[in-house]
Amino acid sequence: MNRIPRRLFLRAALGAGCGLAVLCPGALRAQLPWPFVPQQTPDAQRSALEGVRSQVNWLLNATRTAPSYGAGG
């Protein structure tokens, strides 16, 4: 049984994908839509930002004090 060369298969797949994108652009999506709408109030954004800042500060503190642990770090 003859096998299809890999380069020919890749070209055919790329051509099919491009053809699908041209003919019906709504069919191809990079990501699925969110199943819910996140909260976008100023308080919710502020709370999310404080959570990120807290995690970044924890990471900075852990990396700053790691050299003092020596071989046990």
C-alpha positions, 0 to 999 in steps of 0.5 A: 500500500502506498503511503501519502508523503508527509509534505503532500498531506500537510499541504492538503491539510493547510489548503483545506484549512485556508479554504474553510477560513475563506468560505466560512470564516465564522467556523474557525475559532481560536478559543471557545467563548466564555460560558459566563460573563465575569464581573466588571464592576470597579470593586471586582476589578480592584479586588482582582488586582489586589489578589494578583498583587498579593501573589506577586508580593508572595513570589518576590518575597520567596525569591528574595529570601531563598538564597538564605536557605542555603542547600536546604532551600 
